[in-house]
Amino acid sequence: MNNIFSQIILFLFTTICIAQTDNSITVTGKSSKLRKGESIRMSLYITGIEKDEYRNISELTIEDILIELEKSLKVIGYSNLDLKYIFPPKPQGRGPNTKSYYLELRNEEEAKKVYDFSIKGLRVGEIEYYYPDESKIDQDELYEEAVKDAREKAVFLAESVDKKIGEVISIIDKTHISISITSYSNFREITLKYSLIIEYELLDL
């Protein structure tokens, strides 16, 4: 049993920490946080339709299409006043006789209803999720959790070899990606991750 325990400790020691000297222990502390988009916006592209007698297609101006859109929006509690004109337009909304708009929505159920609109000349684009800027809060929370995780690992490993940890010798921030989220993203959920390499003194009991 003691031999199995020793092997487990050795495995943990080599995977989550590096004993650089007899007097120090180095561990990696990690933390993560799930953020969810708080609201939704959709892109709407409206393109006027030219009259084509040969194909029996009637003319529809952008104003005509907006009138039909207004009727459908009222059913779900919105109006054309909630549309925000996009300028410059996105690549999907460029072209002659085309206008692009954003529509802010409360949830995905409303977005599905907009997708179901059957209006000639209207094309519904992608959904984007809004994330308020809480980067300072996120960074502070993730940093504290990563430090706590590193300390717990260091204490466990030190005690397994009848040692204790002392003062922090060094901290290396290994978080290469920005944990800042601002404005809109195509992802419904985003996981923020933080990683620190911390070296502690390794002392006798």
Short mmCIF file of the C-alpha atoms (twelve columns), coordinates in Angstrom:
data_MODEL
# 
_entry.id   MODEL 
# 
loop_
_atom_site.group_PDB 
_atom_site.id 
_atom_site.type_symbol 
_atom_site.label_atom_id 
_atom_site.label_alt_id 
_atom_site.label_comp_id 
_atom_site.label_asym_id 
_atom_site.label_seq_id 
_atom_site.Cartn_x 
_atom_site.Cartn_y 
_atom_site.Cartn_z 
_atom_site.pdbx_PDB_model_num 
ATOM 1   C CA . MET A 1   0.000   0.000  0.000   1 
ATOM 2   C CA . ASN A 2   2.830   2.405  0.919   1 
ATOM 3   C CA . ASN A 3   4.531   1.605  -2.387  1 
ATOM 4   C CA . ILE A 4   1.351   2.482  -4.336  1 
ATOM 5   C CA . PHE A 5   0.967   5.723  -2.378  1 
ATOM 6   C CA . SER A 6   4.578   6.643  -3.127  1 
ATOM 7   C CA . GLN A 7   4.029   6.038  -6.830  1 
ATOM 8   C CA . ILE A 8   0.940   8.278  -6.809  1 
ATOM 9   C CA . ILE A 9   2.860   11.036 -5.058  1 
ATOM 10  C CA . LEU A 10  5.738   10.695 -7.550  1 
ATOM 11  C CA . PHE A 11  3.293   10.928 -10.461 1 
ATOM 12  C CA . LEU A 12  1.645   14.044 -9.023  1 
ATOM 13  C CA . PHE A 13  5.028   15.535 -8.284  1 
ATOM 14  C CA . THR A 14  6.179   15.148 -11.892 1 
ATOM 15  C CA . THR A 15  2.919   16.304 -13.497 1 
ATOM 16  C CA . ILE A 16  1.885   19.321 -11.431 1 
ATOM 17  C CA . CYS A 17  5.142   20.535 -9.914  1 
ATOM 18  C CA . ILE A 18  8.857   20.714 -10.484 1 
ATOM 19  C CA . ALA A 19  11.254  20.507 -7.534  1 
ATOM 20  C CA . GLN A 20  13.960  22.817 -8.846  1 
ATOM 21  C CA . THR A 21  16.138  22.445 -5.748  1 
ATOM 22  C CA . ASP A 22  15.986  20.731 -2.381  1 
ATOM 23  C CA . ASN A 23  14.804  24.025 -0.905  1 
ATOM 24  C CA . SER A 24  11.950  24.961 -3.236  1 
ATOM 25  C CA . ILE A 25  8.884   23.567 -4.922  1 
ATOM 26  C CA . THR A 26  7.227   24.890 -8.087  1 
ATOM 27  C CA . VAL A 27  3.569   24.296 -8.968  1 
ATOM 28  C CA . THR A 28  1.099   25.457 -11.583 1 
ATOM 29  C CA . GLY A 29  -2.079  27.050 -10.309 1 
ATOM 30  C CA . LYS A 30  -5.063  27.138 -12.642 1 
ATOM 31  C CA . SER A 31  -8.524  28.677 -12.584 1 
ATOM 32  C CA . SER A 32  -11.423 29.146 -14.954 1 
ATOM 33  C CA . LYS A 33  -14.722 30.990 -15.133 1 
ATOM 34  C CA . LEU A 34  -17.738 30.509 -17.374 1 
ATOM 35  C CA . ARG A 35  -19.311 33.678 -18.758 1 
ATOM 36  C CA . LYS A 36  -22.665 33.686 -20.547 1 
ATOM 37  C CA . GLY A 37  -23.938 36.310 -22.943 1 
ATOM 38  C CA . GLU A 38  -26.525 38.544 -21.276 1 
ATOM 39  C CA . SER A 39  -28.525 39.573 -24.336 1 
ATOM 40  C CA . ILE A 40  -28.714 38.992 -28.083 1 
ATOM 41  C CA . ARG A 41  -28.567 41.023 -31.235 1 
ATOM 42  C CA . MET A 42  -29.338 39.893 -34.766 1 
ATOM 43  C CA . SER A 43  -28.327 41.292 -38.122 1 
ATOM 44  C CA . LEU A 44  -31.156 41.978 -40.569 1 
ATOM 45  C CA . TYR A 45  -30.505 42.650 -44.259 1 
ATOM 46  C CA . ILE A 46  -33.237 44.263 -46.347 1 
ATOM 47  C CA . THR A 47  -32.952 44.342 -50.125 1 
ATOM 48  C CA . GLY A 48  -35.442 46.010 -52.438 1 
ATOM 49  C CA . ILE A 49  -36.959 43.858 -55.182 1 
ATOM 50  C CA . GLU A 50  -37.208 45.140 -58.760 1 
ATOM 51  C CA . LYS A 51  -40.282 44.525 -60.832 1 
ATOM 52  C CA . ASP A 52  -40.015 41.669 -63.318 1 
ATOM 53  C CA . GLU A 53  -43.114 41.223 -65.463 1 
ATOM 54  C CA . TYR A 54  -41.686 38.177 -67.244 1 
ATOM 55  C CA . ARG A 55  -41.353 36.289 -63.933 1 
ATOM 56  C CA . ASN A 56  -44.452 37.956 -62.455 1 
ATOM 57  C CA . ILE A 57  -42.453 39.611 -59.665 1 
ATOM 58  C CA . SER A 58  -43.864 42.791 -58.183 1 
ATOM 59  C CA . GLU A 59  -41.672 45.670 -57.095 1 
ATOM 60  C CA . LEU A 60  -40.941 46.000 -53.391 1 
ATOM 61  C CA . THR A 61  -38.988 48.962 -52.108 1 
ATOM 62  C CA . ILE A 62  -37.017 48.920 -48.878 1 
ATOM 63  C CA . GLU A 63  -39.783 51.045 -47.344 1 
ATOM 64  C CA . ASP A 64  -42.393 48.459 -48.390 1 
ATOM 65  C CA . ILE A 65  -40.380 45.681 -46.745 1 
ATOM 66  C CA . LEU A 66  -39.906 47.732 -43.579 1 
ATOM 67  C CA . ILE A 67  -43.692 48.147 -43.331 1 
ATOM 68  C CA . GLU A 68  -44.125 44.356 -43.434 1 
ATOM 69  C CA . LEU A 69  -41.297 43.917 -40.938 1 
ATOM 70  C CA . GLU A 70  -42.976 46.360 -38.550 1 
ATOM 71  C CA . LYS A 71  -46.133 44.197 -38.531 1 
ATOM 72  C CA . SER A 72  -44.167 41.061 -37.643 1 
ATOM 73  C CA . LEU A 73  -42.048 42.798 -35.010 1 
ATOM 74  C CA . LYS A 74  -45.127 44.109 -33.207 1 
ATOM 75  C CA . VAL A 75  -46.298 40.525 -32.685 1 
ATOM 76  C CA . ILE A 76  -43.236 39.830 -30.496 1 
ATOM 77  C CA . GLY A 77  -43.248 43.203 -28.769 1 
ATOM 78  C CA . TYR A 78  -40.882 45.246 -30.942 1 
ATOM 79  C CA . SER A 79  -41.101 47.833 -33.717 1 
ATOM 80  C CA . ASN A 80  -38.921 49.384 -36.400 1 
ATOM 81  C CA . LEU A 81  -37.830 51.931 -33.800 1 
ATOM 82  C CA . ASP A 82  -35.777 49.110 -32.262 1 
ATOM 83  C CA . LEU A 83  -33.764 48.689 -35.475 1 
ATOM 84  C CA . LYS A 84  -30.275 50.198 -35.491 1 
ATOM 85  C CA . TYR A 85  -28.828 51.056 -38.895 1 
ATOM 86  C CA . ILE A 86  -25.419 49.457 -39.522 1 
ATOM 87  C CA . PHE A 87  -22.864 51.736 -41.125 1 
ATOM 88  C CA . PRO A 88  -20.579 50.848 -42.683 1 
ATOM 89  C CA . PRO A 89  -22.535 47.712 -43.589 1 
ATOM 90  C CA . LYS A 90  -21.166 44.245 -42.994 1 
ATOM 91  C CA . PRO A 91  -19.954 42.352 -46.096 1 
ATOM 92  C CA . GLN A 92  -23.189 40.310 -46.065 1 
ATOM 93  C CA . GLY A 93  -25.229 43.505 -46.274 1 
ATOM 94  C CA . ARG A 94  -23.368 45.266 -49.021 1 
ATOM 95  C CA . GLY A 95  -24.836 45.670 -52.444 1 
ATOM 96  C CA . PRO A 96  -27.186 47.912 -54.374 1 
ATOM 97  C CA . ASN A 97  -30.544 48.730 -52.851 1 
ATOM 98  C CA . THR A 98  -29.690 47.009 -49.536 1 
ATOM 99  C CA . LYS A 99  -29.775 48.259 -45.952 1 
ATOM 100 C CA . SER A 100 -28.459 46.511 -42.829 1 
ATOM 101 C CA . TYR A 101 -29.829 46.731 -39.292 1 
ATOM 102 C CA . TYR A 102 -29.172 45.371 -35.811 1 
ATOM 103 C CA . LEU A 103 -32.082 44.209 -33.661 1 
ATOM 104 C CA . GLU A 104 -31.490 43.827 -29.908 1 
ATOM 105 C CA . LEU A 105 -33.433 40.921 -28.378 1 
ATOM 106 C CA . ARG A 106 -33.900 39.532 -24.885 1 
ATOM 107 C CA . ASN A 107 -33.470 35.821 -25.527 1 
ATOM 108 C CA . GLU A 108 -33.058 33.046 -28.098 1 
ATOM 109 C CA . GLU A 109 -36.783 32.292 -28.232 1 
ATOM 110 C CA . GLU A 110 -37.381 35.757 -29.678 1 
ATOM 111 C CA . ALA A 111 -34.498 35.235 -32.095 1 
ATOM 112 C CA . LYS A 112 -36.111 32.022 -33.357 1 
ATOM 113 C CA . LYS A 113 -39.357 33.912 -34.025 1 
ATOM 114 C CA . VAL A 114 -37.459 36.473 -36.095 1 
ATOM 115 C CA . TYR A 115 -35.819 33.664 -38.070 1 
ATOM 116 C CA . ASP A 116 -39.313 32.392 -38.841 1 
ATOM 117 C CA . PHE A 117 -40.450 35.691 -40.380 1 
ATOM 118 C CA . SER A 118 -41.579 35.103 -43.960 1 
ATOM 119 C CA . ILE A 119 -41.003 38.482 -45.575 1 
ATOM 120 C CA . LYS A 120 -39.805 38.934 -49.147 1 
ATOM 121 C CA . GLY A 121 -36.612 40.952 -49.324 1 
ATOM 122 C CA . LEU A 122 -35.662 40.240 -45.683 1 
ATOM 123 C CA . ARG A 123 -32.634 38.130 -44.848 1 
ATOM 124 C CA . VAL A 124 -31.831 37.332 -41.215 1 
ATOM 125 C CA . GLY A 125 -28.133 37.074 -40.362 1 
ATOM 126 C CA . GLU A 126 -26.109 35.800 -37.462 1 
ATOM 127 C CA . ILE A 127 -26.784 35.989 -33.735 1 
ATOM 128 C CA . GLU A 128 -24.307 37.750 -31.478 1 
ATOM 129 C CA . TYR A 129 -24.219 37.640 -27.668 1 
ATOM 130 C CA . TYR A 130 -23.530 40.694 -25.541 1 
ATOM 131 C CA . TYR A 131 -20.941 40.572 -22.750 1 
ATOM 132 C CA . PRO A 132 -20.574 43.576 -20.445 1 
ATOM 133 C CA . ASP A 133 -16.981 44.537 -19.719 1 
ATOM 134 C CA . GLU A 134 -16.105 42.968 -16.376 1 
ATOM 135 C CA . SER A 135 -12.456 42.285 -17.213 1 
ATOM 136 C CA . LYS A 136 -11.105 43.777 -13.965 1 
ATOM 137 C CA . ILE A 137 -13.479 41.663 -11.867 1 
ATOM 138 C CA . ASP A 138 -12.711 38.555 -13.931 1 
ATOM 139 C CA . GLN A 139 -8.963  39.050 -13.669 1 
ATOM 140 C CA . ASP A 140 -9.006  39.577 -9.893  1 
ATOM 141 C CA . GLU A 141 -11.202 36.523 -9.299  1 
ATOM 142 C CA . LEU A 142 -9.236  34.238 -11.605 1 
ATOM 143 C CA . TYR A 143 -5.895  35.372 -10.186 1 
ATOM 144 C CA . GLU A 144 -6.989  34.695 -6.593  1 
ATOM 145 C CA . GLU A 145 -8.353  31.259 -7.513  1 
ATOM 146 C CA . ALA A 146 -5.162  30.330 -9.391  1 
ATOM 147 C CA . VAL A 147 -3.036  31.345 -6.390  1 
ATOM 148 C CA . LYS A 148 -5.268  29.286 -4.090  1 
ATOM 149 C CA . ASP A 149 -5.046  26.275 -6.424  1 
ATOM 150 C CA . ALA A 150 -1.249  26.517 -6.564  1 
ATOM 151 C CA . ARG A 151 -0.939  26.753 -2.777  1 
ATOM 152 C CA . GLU A 152 -3.191  23.727 -2.211  1 
ATOM 153 C CA . LYS A 153 -1.085  21.664 -4.616  1 
ATOM 154 C CA . ALA A 154 2.157   22.822 -3.023  1 
ATOM 155 C CA . VAL A 155 0.946   22.048 0.524   1 
ATOM 156 C CA . PHE A 156 -0.252  18.584 -0.486  1 
ATOM 157 C CA . LEU A 157 2.983   17.666 -2.213  1 
ATOM 158 C CA . ALA A 158 5.178   19.135 0.511   1 
ATOM 159 C CA . GLU A 159 3.348   17.202 3.240   1 
ATOM 160 C CA . SER A 160 3.689   14.000 1.225   1 
ATOM 161 C CA . VAL A 161 7.480   14.230 1.647   1 
ATOM 162 C CA . ASP A 162 7.317   15.471 5.267   1 
ATOM 163 C CA . LYS A 163 8.003   19.085 4.372   1 
ATOM 164 C CA . LYS A 164 6.121   22.355 4.554   1 
ATOM 165 C CA . ILE A 165 5.989   25.342 2.247   1 
ATOM 166 C CA . GLY A 166 7.324   28.770 3.170   1 
ATOM 167 C CA . GLU A 167 7.293   32.132 1.439   1 
ATOM 168 C CA . VAL A 168 6.627   32.650 -2.254  1 
ATOM 169 C CA . ILE A 169 9.885   32.927 -4.191  1 
ATOM 170 C CA . SER A 170 8.515   33.811 -7.618  1 
ATOM 171 C CA . ILE A 171 5.306   34.017 -9.664  1 
ATOM 172 C CA . ILE A 172 5.165   33.679 -13.449 1 
ATOM 173 C CA . ASP A 173 1.917   34.593 -15.198 1 
ATOM 174 C CA . LYS A 174 1.333   32.068 -17.989 1 
ATOM 175 C CA . THR A 175 -1.975  33.502 -19.162 1 
ATOM 176 C CA . HIS A 176 -1.074  34.291 -22.761 1 
ATOM 177 C CA . ILE A 177 -4.588  35.056 -23.952 1 
ATOM 178 C CA . SER A 178 -6.518  38.133 -22.932 1 
ATOM 179 C CA . ILE A 179 -9.280  37.434 -20.436 1 
ATOM 180 C CA . SER A 180 -11.043 40.648 -21.384 1 
ATOM 181 C CA . ILE A 181 -14.468 40.390 -22.975 1 
ATOM 182 C CA . THR A 182 -16.115 43.461 -24.373 1 
ATOM 183 C CA . SER A 183 -19.097 44.058 -26.595 1 
ATOM 184 C CA . TYR A 184 -20.358 41.140 -28.716 1 
ATOM 185 C CA . SER A 185 -19.294 37.596 -29.496 1 
ATOM 186 C CA . ASN A 186 -20.684 34.786 -31.662 1 
ATOM 187 C CA . PHE A 187 -20.298 32.393 -28.713 1 
ATOM 188 C CA . ARG A 188 -23.210 31.796 -26.327 1 
ATOM 189 C CA . GLU A 189 -20.734 30.936 -23.556 1 
ATOM 190 C CA . ILE A 190 -17.064 31.757 -23.069 1 
ATOM 191 C CA . THR A 191 -14.684 30.058 -20.624 1 
ATOM 192 C CA . LEU A 192 -11.959 32.315 -19.269 1 
ATOM 193 C CA . LYS A 193 -8.789  30.587 -18.075 1 
ATOM 194 C CA . TYR A 194 -5.882  31.727 -15.934 1 
ATOM 195 C CA . SER A 195 -2.569  30.021 -15.171 1 
ATOM 196 C CA . LEU A 196 0.266   30.892 -12.777 1 
ATOM 197 C CA . ILE A 197 3.568   29.147 -12.053 1 
ATOM 198 C CA . ILE A 198 4.481   29.750 -8.419  1 
ATOM 199 C CA . GLU A 199 7.686   28.757 -6.634  1 
ATOM 200 C CA . TYR A 200 7.563   28.317 -2.857  1 
ATOM 201 C CA . GLU A 201 10.224  27.738 -0.238  1 
ATOM 202 C CA . LEU A 202 10.361  24.072 0.811   1 
ATOM 203 C CA . LEU A 203 11.110  23.817 4.537   1 
ATOM 204 C CA . ASP A 204 11.602  21.078 7.095   1 
ATOM 205 C CA . LEU A 205 8.779   20.503 9.569   1 
# 
